[in-house]
């Protein structure tokens, strides 16, 4: 669902993805999912555009 929200495919593909998701979650949950994916995408784009450095993860 996150890819669908991010890439905005053609209407038929989008409706197919929404229908598949609605088999498992309610309309309210779908709304939350779409808002969460949109918010995460926005923060990712801001991070990319600001060239925010990514720290190397230390191995334990």
DSSP file (Angstrom, degrees, kcal/mol; ACC not computed):
  #  RESIDUE AA STRUCTURE BP1 BP2  ACC     N-H-->O    O-->H-N    N-H-->O    O-->H-N    TCO  KAPPA ALPHA  PHI   PSI    X-CA   Y-CA   Z-CA
    1    1 A X     >        0   0    0      0, 0.0     4,-2.5     0, 0.0     5,-0.2   0.000 360.0 360.0 360.0 -38.4    0.0    0.0    0.0
    2    2 A X  H  >  +     0   0    0      1,-0.2     4,-2.2     2,-0.2     5,-0.2   0.899 360.0  50.1 -60.7 -40.3    2.9    2.4    0.8
    3    3 A X  H  > S+     0   0    0      2,-0.2     4,-3.0     1,-0.2     5,-0.3   0.892 109.7  51.3 -64.6 -38.7    4.2    1.9   -2.7
    4    4 A X  H  > S+     0   0    0      1,-0.2     4,-1.7     2,-0.2     5,-0.4   0.926 112.0  45.8 -63.9 -44.7    0.8    2.7   -4.2
    5    5 A X  H  < S+     0   0    0     -4,-2.5    -1,-0.2     1,-0.2    -2,-0.2   0.880 118.2  44.1 -65.1 -38.0    0.5    5.8   -2.2
    6    6 A X  H  < S+     0   0    0     -4,-2.2    -2,-0.2    -5,-0.2    -1,-0.2   0.905 120.5  36.2 -75.5 -43.4    4.0    6.9   -3.0
    7    7 A X  H  < S-     0   0    0     -4,-3.0    -2,-0.2    -5,-0.2    -3,-0.2   0.658  88.9-145.8 -89.6 -15.7    4.1    6.1   -6.8
    8    8 A X     <  -     0   0    0     -4,-1.7    -3,-0.1    -5,-0.3    -4,-0.1   0.965  24.3-162.9  47.5  71.6    0.5    7.1   -7.6
    9    9 A X        -     0   0    0     -5,-0.4     5,-0.0     1,-0.2    -1,-0.0  -0.034  33.8 -60.9 -71.9-177.9   -0.1    4.4  -10.3
   10   10 A X     >  -     0   0    0      1,-0.1     4,-2.4     4,-0.1     5,-0.2  -0.190  57.5-102.0 -61.3 160.7   -2.8    4.5  -12.9
   11   11 A X  H  > S+     0   0    0      1,-0.2     4,-2.6     2,-0.2     5,-0.2   0.856 119.5  52.5 -57.3 -41.6   -6.4    4.5  -11.6
   12   12 A X  H  > S+     0   0    0      2,-0.2     4,-2.0     1,-0.2    -1,-0.2   0.929 111.7  45.2 -63.6 -46.0   -7.0    0.8  -12.3
   13   13 A X  H  > S+     0   0    0      2,-0.2     4,-2.2     1,-0.2    -2,-0.2   0.902 113.4  51.0 -63.9 -41.1   -3.9   -0.3  -10.5
   14   14 A X  H  X S+     0   0    0     -4,-2.4     4,-2.5     1,-0.2    -2,-0.2   0.926 110.4  48.0 -64.2 -44.5   -4.7    1.9   -7.5
   15   15 A X  H  X S+     0   0    0     -4,-2.6     4,-2.5     1,-0.2    -1,-0.2   0.868 110.0  53.3 -64.6 -36.2   -8.2    0.6   -7.2
   16   16 A X  H  X S+     0   0    0     -4,-2.0     4,-2.1    -5,-0.2    -1,-0.2   0.919 111.1  45.9 -63.6 -44.2   -7.0   -3.0   -7.4
   17   17 A X  H  X S+     0   0    0     -4,-2.2     4,-2.3     2,-0.2    -2,-0.2   0.911 113.2  49.5 -65.5 -42.8   -4.5   -2.3   -4.5
   18   18 A X  H  X S+     0   0    0     -4,-2.5     4,-2.5     1,-0.2    -2,-0.2   0.918 110.6  50.3 -62.1 -43.4   -7.2   -0.5   -2.4
   19   19 A X  H  X S+     0   0    0     -4,-2.5     4,-0.7     1,-0.2    -1,-0.2   0.899 110.5  49.6 -63.0 -40.4   -9.6   -3.4   -3.0
   20   20 A X  H >< S+     0   0    0     -4,-2.1     3,-0.7     1,-0.2     4,-0.3   0.918 112.9  46.6 -64.3 -42.9   -7.0   -5.9   -1.9
   21   21 A X  H >X S+     0   0    0     -4,-2.3     3,-2.0     1,-0.2     4,-1.7   0.886 105.2  60.2 -66.8 -38.3   -6.2   -3.9    1.3
   22   22 A X  H 3< S+     0   0    0     -4,-2.5    -1,-0.2     1,-0.3    -2,-0.2   0.648  91.1  69.2 -68.1 -13.9   -9.9   -3.4    2.1
   23   23 A X  T << S+     0   0    0     -3,-0.7    -1,-0.3    -4,-0.7    -2,-0.2   0.713 114.1  28.0 -70.6 -19.1  -10.3   -7.2    2.4
   24   24 A X  T <4 S+     0   0    0     -3,-2.0     2,-0.3    -4,-0.3    -2,-0.2   0.636 122.5  40.7-117.0 -21.7   -8.1   -7.0    5.5
   25   25 A X  S  < S-     0   0    0     -4,-1.7    -1,-0.2     1,-0.0     2,-0.0  -0.917  76.1-111.2-133.8 157.8   -8.7   -3.5    7.0
   26   26 A X     >  -     0   0    0     -2,-0.3     4,-2.4     1,-0.1     5,-0.2  -0.234  36.7-103.2 -78.7 170.6  -11.5   -1.1    7.6
   27   27 A X  H  > S+     0   0    0      2,-0.2     4,-2.2     1,-0.2     5,-0.1   0.892 124.0  51.6 -61.2 -40.0  -12.0    2.2    5.9
   28   28 A X  H  > S+     0   0    0      2,-0.2     4,-2.0     1,-0.2    -1,-0.2   0.916 110.8  47.3 -63.6 -42.1  -10.8    4.0    9.0
   29   29 A X  H  > S+     0   0    0      1,-0.2     4,-2.6     2,-0.2    -2,-0.2   0.876 109.6  54.2 -65.9 -36.8   -7.7    1.9    9.1
   30   30 A X  H  X S+     0   0    0     -4,-2.4     4,-2.6     2,-0.2    -2,-0.2   0.912 107.1  51.2 -62.1 -42.2   -7.2    2.5    5.3
   31   31 A X  H  X S+     0   0    0     -4,-2.2     4,-2.4     1,-0.2    -2,-0.2   0.924 111.3  47.0 -60.6 -45.0   -7.3    6.2    6.0
   32   32 A X  H  X S+     0   0    0     -4,-2.0     4,-2.7     1,-0.2    -2,-0.2   0.910 111.8  51.5 -63.2 -42.3   -4.7    5.9    8.7
   33   33 A X  H  X S+     0   0    0     -4,-2.6     4,-2.6     2,-0.2    -2,-0.2   0.916 110.6  47.6 -61.6 -44.4   -2.5    3.7    6.5
   34   34 A X  H  X S+     0   0    0     -4,-2.6     4,-2.4     2,-0.2    -1,-0.2   0.924 113.7  47.4 -64.2 -44.6   -2.6    6.2    3.6
   35   35 A X  H  X S+     0   0    0     -4,-2.4     4,-2.5    -5,-0.2    -2,-0.2   0.903 112.5  49.8 -64.0 -40.3   -1.8    9.2    6.0
   36   36 A X  H  X S+     0   0    0     -4,-2.7     4,-2.7     2,-0.2     5,-0.2   0.939 112.5  46.5 -63.9 -46.0    1.1    7.2    7.6
   37   37 A X  H  X S+     0   0    0     -4,-2.6     4,-2.3     1,-0.2    -2,-0.2   0.894 113.6  49.5 -63.1 -39.9    2.5    6.3    4.2
   38   38 A X  H  X S+     0   0    0     -4,-2.4     4,-2.2    -5,-0.2    -1,-0.2   0.914 112.5  47.3 -64.6 -43.5    2.2    9.9    2.9
   39   39 A X  H  X S+     0   0    0     -4,-2.5     4,-2.5     2,-0.2     5,-0.2   0.921 112.2  48.7 -65.2 -45.7    3.8   11.3    6.1
   40   40 A X  H  X S+     0   0    0     -4,-2.7     4,-2.4     1,-0.2    -1,-0.2   0.921 111.9  50.4 -60.6 -43.5    6.7    8.8    5.9
   41   41 A X  H  X S+     0   0    0     -4,-2.3     4,-2.3    -5,-0.2    -1,-0.2   0.897 109.7  50.6 -61.2 -41.3    7.2    9.6    2.2
   42   42 A X  H  X S+     0   0    0     -4,-2.2     4,-2.4     2,-0.2    -2,-0.2   0.932 111.2  47.3 -63.9 -45.5    7.2   13.4    3.0
   43   43 A X  H  X S+     0   0    0     -4,-2.5     4,-2.4     1,-0.2    -1,-0.2   0.893 111.2  52.3 -63.9 -38.4    9.8   13.0    5.7
   44   44 A X  H  X S+     0   0    0     -4,-2.4     4,-2.5    -5,-0.2    -1,-0.2   0.916 110.0  48.3 -62.6 -42.4   12.0   10.8    3.5
   45   45 A X  H  X S+     0   0    0     -4,-2.3     4,-2.8     2,-0.2     5,-0.2   0.902 111.2  49.7 -65.7 -41.0   11.9   13.4    0.7
   46   46 A X  H  X S+     0   0    0     -4,-2.4     4,-2.0     2,-0.2    -1,-0.2   0.922 111.9  49.3 -62.0 -43.4   12.8   16.2    3.1
   47   47 A X  H  <>S+     0   0    0     -4,-2.4     5,-2.1     2,-0.2     4,-0.4   0.916 113.2  46.3 -62.6 -43.4   15.7   14.1    4.4
   48   48 A X  H ><5S+     0   0    0     -4,-2.5     3,-1.2     1,-0.2    -2,-0.2   0.937 113.8  47.5 -64.5 -46.8   16.9   13.4    0.9
   49   49 A X  H 3<5S+     0   0    0     -4,-2.8    -1,-0.2     1,-0.3    -2,-0.2   0.808 111.9  50.0 -66.8 -29.6   16.6   17.0   -0.3
   50   50 A X  T 3<5S-     0   0    0     -4,-2.0    -1,-0.3    -5,-0.2    -2,-0.2   0.481 107.1-127.8 -86.6  -1.0   18.4   18.3    2.8
   51   51 A X  T < 5 -     0   0    0     -3,-1.2    -3,-0.2    -4,-0.4     2,-0.2   0.869  35.1-169.4  55.2  39.8   21.2   15.8    2.2
   52   52 A X      < -     0   0    0     -5,-2.1    -1,-0.2    -6,-0.2     2,-0.1  -0.406  23.7-115.9 -59.2 125.7   20.8   14.7    5.9
   53   53 A X        -     0   0    0     -2,-0.2     2,-0.6    -3,-0.1    -1,-0.1  -0.386  19.9-139.4 -69.6 143.5   23.8   12.4    6.7
   54   54 A X        -     0   0    0     -2,-0.1     2,-0.2    -3,-0.1    -1,-0.1  -0.910  18.8-131.5-104.1 123.5   23.0    8.8    7.5
   55   55 A X        -     0   0    0     -2,-0.6     2,-0.4     1,-0.1     0, 0.0  -0.470  21.3-113.3 -75.0 142.9   25.1    7.4   10.3
   56   56 A X        -     0   0    0     -2,-0.2     2,-0.3     1,-0.1    -1,-0.1  -0.606  33.7-120.3 -74.2 130.9   26.8    4.1    9.8
   57   57 A X        -     0   0    0     -2,-0.4     2,-0.3     1,-0.1    -1,-0.1  -0.584  23.9-127.6 -75.7 130.1   25.3    1.5   12.1
   58   58 A X        -     0   0    0     -2,-0.3     2,-0.3     1,-0.1    -1,-0.1  -0.601  20.4-125.4 -78.0 135.4   27.9    0.0   14.5
   59   59 A X              0   0    0     -2,-0.3    -1,-0.1     1,-0.1     0, 0.0  -0.598 360.0 360.0 -79.0 140.2   28.0   -3.8   14.6
   60   60 A X              0   0    0     -2,-0.3    -1,-0.1     0, 0.0    -2,-0.0   0.441 360.0 360.0 -88.4 360.0   27.6   -5.5   18.0
